[in-house]
């Protein structure tokens, strides 16, 4: 006796890698990372949970594939922006990475700790390192710069998206910080409170990125050179 849940021999498969990723990213944007489970993903695709393991043996493998997908087209956009000085191109790579992560709810949380080896992420890394090699950096320094810029960008975006999420549900970290220093016990923090509790994340990001770029330019160029 056949069960109503048994797939008929000629029935087309309802699951494949690309569709799984599209559905996972859609669920991420709708409900956030904490609500994205393999069971919920299977339900959204109208398949049994076990069917997903044909493509992703663990949730971590799924997140790695989602990270790779989020980077689709990012390198091409940066390279299409035209020629510029190496430090300007490096900044463009950092901005493009941040934009890709911000394009999805909890995008930075998904990306952090994954190590995709697909063409989107490796192509991005290769192009960024190539800019630095062309500028005269050693291969080791170019690799470490890739880590520094990527880690700064992902870390900043993690905090940015966490703050956005908190503010939507209550006073958030900025409000708690203002209350904590209001009595004057921390005079230096109070003096800097407008920036510390500010939510202009574009400005925060550009300032930090500028520090990185300035440090790289100082290391790369003798005094007096651009």
Secondary structure by P-SEA (a helix, b strand, c coil): ccccccccccccccccaaaaaaaaaaaaaccccccccaaaaaaaacccccccccccccaaaaaaaaaaaaacaaaaaaaacccccaaaaaaaaaaaaaaaaaccccccccccccccccaaaaaaaaaaaaaaaaacccaaaaaaaaaaaaaaaaaaaaaaaaaaaaaaccccaaaaaaaaacccccaaaaaacccccccaaaaaaaaaaaaaaaaaaaaccccccc
